[in-house]
Amino acid sequence: MTVRAEARTDRIRRRRIPLRTRLRRDWPLLVMVAPAVVLLIVFAYVPMLGNVIAWQSYSPYVGIAESPFIGWANFRRVLATPGFWEAVGNTLTITAFQLVFYFPVPIAIALLMNSVLRPWLRTTIQSIVYLPHFFSWVLVVTIFQQILGGAGLLNRLLASVGAAPLDIMTNPDTFLLLVTSQQVWKDAGWGMIIFLAALSTIDPSLYEAAAVDGAGPWRRMRHITLPALRPTIILLLILRLGDALTVGFEQLILQRGAVGQGAAEVLDTYVYYQGVIGGDWSYAAAAGLLKGVVSLLLVLGANKIAHLAGEAGVYQREQR
């Protein structure tokens, strides 16, 4: 019997079980997951109803019910504003740069860690690399400021040898490299853990058989390790594309004043300053909805490409 036929048989068997029987059988699991479902509904789905203000001339003083309906005017205003497109350009530039220079780093670290034979050494390195993931962005930016800032460690060392100081933390031209290096330092360890978990699923006998056949380390990596990592890489790449228009609100807003709006203004900070600071709530809601729609289209498109490449992606349609 094929895998598809077995799956169809399992679905038919599940459908024959009455709903009351399944509820009686699974009630402990339902009770366990109920608080998470309630929190998700209250803090994720209910607030989505407030997006109706994108089609209104909303004023917090009169509320949603009394604010006049103006149709698609806010969306047209967003698309006609140069500042919005500048924020889109900065967002896509930072995302593309981090996709090229950040995304491969956890894979490389995981491959190097997988080759470390001594367990104590591997555990120590994992802990050190993974630790910055738990730091807040305030702490990360502070650490970089203490090292690379105008009065930081690097410039003090340069001054001690008579060299000119470097302007890194307040230079718009190097800001792209700065935010990418911060992202690598903070979250590369988290990605490494994910890829190490994927590497742990590889059958060691495959490596042994390849070594017996004369395959060296590079050929084993090319024909065994990387193909085993491909589903995880594609899954994380799809999720990364879905998050492409969200490139770290807290990280960028903390450094926006130092490098200027031209270098650090992305969609999230743009919406924040237009809505929360400027009070143009309807305009900010329209801009945020446009960002969400584009992100959804990126996920669907990337998932479709993954299906065409023979991978599962984020989700798969049920085969009938």
C-alpha positions as CSV (number, residue, x, y, z in Angstrom):
1,M,0.0,0.0,0.0
2,T,1.4,3.4,-1.0
3,V,1.9,6.2,1.5
4,R,-1.0,8.2,-0.1
5,A,-3.3,5.3,0.2
6,E,-2.4,4.8,3.9
7,A,-3.0,8.5,4.6
8,R,-6.4,8.3,2.9
9,T,-7.3,5.2,5.0
10,D,-6.3,7.0,8.2
11,R,-8.4,10.0,7.3
12,I,-11.4,7.7,6.7
13,R,-10.9,5.9,10.0
14,R,-10.7,9.2,11.9
15,R,-13.9,10.5,10.2
16,R,-15.8,7.4,11.4
17,I,-15.1,8.2,15.0
18,P,-18.0,10.4,16.4
19,L,-17.2,13.9,17.5
20,R,-18.5,13.2,21.0
21,T,-16.2,10.2,21.3
22,R,-13.2,12.2,20.2
23,L,-14.0,15.0,22.6
24,R,-14.4,12.6,25.5
25,R,-11.1,11.0,24.5
26,D,-9.1,14.2,24.0
27,W,-10.5,16.5,26.6
28,P,-7.3,16.7,28.6
29,L,-5.4,17.9,25.6
30,L,-8.1,20.4,24.8
31,V,-8.1,21.8,28.3
32,M,-4.3,22.1,28.2
33,V,-4.3,24.1,24.9
34,A,-7.4,26.2,25.8
35,P,-5.5,29.1,27.6
36,A,-3.1,29.5,24.6
37,V,-6.1,29.6,22.2
38,V,-7.9,32.2,24.4
39,L,-4.8,34.4,24.5
40,L,-4.3,34.1,20.7
41,I,-7.9,35.1,20.1
42,V,-7.9,38.0,22.6
43,F,-4.5,39.5,21.7
44,A,-4.1,38.5,18.0
45,Y,-7.5,38.1,16.3
46,V,-9.7,40.5,18.2
47,P,-7.4,43.5,17.6
48,M,-7.5,42.8,13.9
49,L,-11.1,44.2,13.9
50,G,-9.5,47.6,14.6
51,N,-8.1,47.6,11.1
52,V,-11.4,49.0,10.0
53,I,-10.0,52.5,10.8
54,A,-7.9,52.2,7.6
55,W,-11.2,52.9,5.7
56,Q,-12.2,55.7,8.1
57,S,-11.1,59.2,9.0
58,Y,-10.5,57.9,12.5
59,S,-10.3,60.1,15.5
60,P,-9.6,58.6,19.0
61,Y,-11.8,61.3,20.5
62,V,-15.0,60.1,18.8
63,G,-14.1,56.4,18.4
64,I,-14.5,53.9,15.6
65,A,-18.3,54.0,15.6
66,E,-18.5,57.8,15.1
67,S,-15.6,58.2,12.7
68,P,-16.7,58.8,9.1
69,F,-16.1,56.2,6.4
70,I,-13.9,57.5,3.5
71,G,-13.3,54.3,1.5
72,W,-9.9,53.7,-0.1
73,A,-8.6,57.3,0.3
74,N,-6.1,56.4,3.0
75,F,-4.6,53.7,0.8
76,R,-4.3,56.1,-2.2
77,R,-2.6,58.6,0.1
78,V,-0.1,56.0,1.3
79,L,0.8,55.0,-2.2
80,A,1.2,58.6,-3.3
81,T,3.5,59.5,-0.4
82,P,7.3,59.5,-1.3
83,G,8.2,58.9,2.4
84,F,6.4,55.5,2.3
85,W,8.3,54.4,-0.8
86,E,11.6,55.5,0.8
87,A,10.7,53.3,3.9
88,V,9.9,50.4,1.5
89,G,13.2,50.8,-0.2
90,N,15.2,50.8,3.0
91,T,13.2,47.8,4.3
92,L,13.9,45.8,1.1
93,T,17.6,46.8,1.1
94,I,18.1,45.7,4.7
95,T,16.2,42.5,4.1
96,A,18.1,41.5,1.0
97,F,21.4,42.3,2.6
98,Q,20.6,40.3,5.7
99,L,19.3,37.4,3.5
100,V,22.6,37.1,1.7
101,F,25.0,37.8,4.6
102,Y,23.1,36.6,7.7
103,F,21.0,33.7,6.6
104,P,24.0,31.4,5.7
105,V,25.8,32.1,8.9
106,P,23.8,29.7,11.2
107,I,24.1,27.0,8.6
108,A,27.9,27.4,8.5
109,I,28.1,27.4,12.3
110,A,25.9,24.3,12.6
111,L,28.1,22.5,10.1
112,L,31.3,23.4,12.0
113,M,29.7,22.5,15.3
114,N,28.6,19.1,13.9
115,S,32.3,18.3,13.1
116,V,33.4,19.0,16.7
117,L,33.9,15.5,18.2
118,R,34.4,16.4,21.9
119,P,30.9,16.8,23.5
120,W,32.1,19.2,26.3
121,L,33.7,21.5,23.7
122,R,30.6,21.5,21.5
123,T,28.3,22.3,24.5
124,T,30.6,25.2,25.6
125,I,30.6,26.8,22.2
126,Q,26.9,26.3,21.8
127,S,26.2,28.1,25.0
128,I,28.5,31.0,24.2
129,V,27.1,31.5,20.7
130,Y,23.5,31.0,21.8
131,L,23.6,33.4,24.8
132,P,23.1,36.7,22.9
133,H,19.8,35.5,21.6
134,F,18.4,36.2,25.1
135,F,19.7,39.8,25.2
136,S,17.3,42.6,24.5
137,W,18.0,45.0,21.6
138,V,18.7,47.7,24.1
139,L,21.5,45.7,25.6
140,V,22.8,44.7,22.1
141,V,22.9,48.3,20.9
142,T,24.6,49.4,24.1
143,I,27.3,46.7,23.8
144,F,28.0,47.8,20.2
145,Q,28.0,51.4,21.3
146,Q,30.6,50.7,24.1
147,I,32.8,48.9,21.5
148,L,32.3,50.9,18.3
149,G,31.0,54.2,19.5
150,G,32.9,57.5,19.4
151,A,34.3,57.0,22.9
152,G,34.2,53.2,22.6
153,L,36.9,50.6,23.0
154,L,37.9,50.6,19.3
155,N,38.5,54.3,19.1
156,R,40.4,54.4,22.4
157,L,42.7,51.7,21.0
158,L,43.1,53.7,17.8
159,A,43.8,56.9,19.7
160,S,46.5,55.1,21.8
161,V,48.5,54.3,18.6
162,G,47.9,57.7,17.1
163,A,45.4,56.6,14.4
164,A,42.3,58.5,13.4
165,P,39.0,57.5,15.1
166,L,36.3,55.6,13.1
167,D,32.7,56.8,12.8
168,I,30.7,53.6,12.8
169,M,27.7,54.0,15.1
170,T,26.6,57.3,13.6
171,N,27.6,56.8,9.9
172,P,24.6,56.3,7.6
173,D,27.0,54.7,5.0
174,T,28.0,51.9,7.3
175,F,24.6,51.5,9.0
176,L,23.6,48.5,6.8
177,L,26.8,46.6,7.8
178,L,26.2,47.6,11.4
179,V,22.6,46.3,11.7
180,T,23.5,43.1,9.9
181,S,26.5,42.4,12.2
182,Q,24.2,43.1,15.2
183,Q,21.7,40.6,13.8
184,V,24.4,38.0,13.2
185,W,25.8,38.4,16.7
186,K,22.4,38.2,18.4
187,D,20.5,35.5,16.5
188,A,23.0,33.3,14.7
189,G,23.1,31.0,17.7
190,W,19.3,30.5,17.6
191,G,19.5,29.5,13.9
192,M,22.4,27.2,14.7
193,I,20.3,25.3,17.2
194,I,17.6,24.7,14.6
195,F,20.1,23.4,12.0
196,L,21.9,21.2,14.6
197,A,18.5,19.6,15.4
198,A,18.0,18.9,11.7
199,L,21.6,17.4,11.5
200,S,20.8,15.1,14.4
201,T,18.1,13.4,12.3
202,I,20.7,12.1,9.8
203,D,21.4,8.4,10.0
204,P,25.1,8.0,10.9
205,S,25.2,4.8,8.8
206,L,24.9,7.0,5.7
207,Y,28.2,8.7,6.6
208,E,29.8,5.3,7.3
209,A,28.6,3.9,4.0
210,A,29.9,6.9,2.1
211,A,33.3,6.8,3.9
212,V,33.6,3.1,2.9
213,D,32.8,4.0,-0.7
214,G,35.7,6.5,-0.6
215,A,33.8,9.7,-0.2
216,G,35.8,12.5,1.6
217,P,34.4,15.0,4.1
218,W,33.4,17.5,1.3
219,R,31.6,14.9,-0.7
220,R,29.8,13.6,2.4
221,M,28.7,17.2,3.2
222,R,27.6,17.8,-0.4
223,H,25.6,14.5,-0.9
224,I,24.4,13.7,2.6
225,T,24.5,16.7,4.9
226,L,23.2,19.5,2.7
227,P,20.4,17.5,1.1
228,A,19.2,16.6,4.7
229,L,19.2,20.3,5.6
230,R,17.4,21.4,2.5
231,P,13.8,21.1,3.9
232,T,14.8,23.1,7.0
233,I,16.6,25.7,4.9
234,I,13.6,26.1,2.6
235,L,11.1,26.3,5.5
236,L,13.2,29.0,7.3
237,L,13.7,30.9,4.0
238,I,9.9,31.0,3.4
239,L,9.3,32.3,6.9
240,R,12.1,34.8,6.4
241,L,10.5,36.1,3.2
242,G,7.2,36.4,5.0
243,D,9.0,38.5,7.6
244,A,10.8,40.5,4.9
245,L,9.0,43.7,5.5
246,T,9.6,43.5,9.3
247,V,13.3,44.0,9.9
248,G,13.6,44.7,13.6
249,F,11.5,47.6,14.8
250,E,13.2,47.9,18.2
251,Q,16.7,47.6,16.8
252,L,16.2,50.3,14.2
253,I,14.2,52.8,16.3
254,L,17.0,52.7,18.9
255,Q,19.5,53.9,16.3
256,R,17.3,56.0,14.1
257,G,18.3,59.2,15.8
258,A,22.0,58.5,15.4
259,V,22.1,57.8,11.7
260,G,19.1,59.7,10.5
261,Q,15.7,58.9,9.0
262,G,17.2,58.4,5.5
263,A,19.2,55.3,6.6
264,A,17.1,53.8,9.4
265,E,13.5,54.5,8.3
266,V,11.7,51.2,7.6
267,L,8.1,50.4,7.3
268,D,7.6,49.6,11.0
269,T,9.2,52.8,12.2
270,Y,7.4,54.8,9.5
271,V,4.0,53.4,10.7
272,Y,5.0,54.2,14.3
273,Y,5.9,57.8,13.6
274,Q,2.9,58.4,11.4
275,G,0.4,56.8,13.7
276,V,1.5,56.9,17.3
277,I,3.7,60.0,17.1
278,G,1.9,62.0,14.3
279,G,-1.6,60.9,15.3
280,D,-2.6,59.9,11.7
281,W,-4.0,56.6,12.8
282,S,-6.0,55.8,9.7
283,Y,-3.0,56.5,7.4
284,A,-0.7,54.3,9.6
285,A,-3.3,51.5,9.6
286,A,-3.5,51.5,5.8
287,A,0.3,51.4,5.5
288,G,0.4,48.5,8.0
289,L,-2.3,46.6,6.1
290,L,-0.4,47.0,2.8
291,K,2.7,45.6,4.5
292,G,0.7,42.6,5.8
293,V,-0.8,41.9,2.3
294,V,2.6,41.9,0.6
295,S,4.1,39.7,3.3
296,L,1.3,37.2,2.9
297,L,1.8,37.2,-0.9
298,L,5.5,36.6,-0.4
299,V,4.8,33.6,1.9
300,L,2.3,32.1,-0.6
301,G,4.6,32.6,-3.5
302,A,7.6,31.2,-1.8
303,N,5.6,28.2,-0.6
304,K,4.4,27.5,-4.1
305,I,7.9,27.6,-5.4
306,A,8.9,25.1,-2.6
307,H,6.1,22.8,-3.7
308,L,7.3,23.0,-7.4
309,A,10.8,22.1,-6.1
310,G,9.4,19.0,-4.4
311,E,9.5,20.3,-0.8
312,A,6.7,20.5,1.8
313,G,7.2,24.2,2.6
314,V,5.2,25.7,5.4
315,Y,2.0,23.8,4.5
316,Q,0.7,21.4,2.0
317,R,-2.8,20.8,0.6
318,E,-4.4,17.6,1.7
319,Q,-4.2,15.0,-1.1
320,R,-7.6,13.6,-1.9
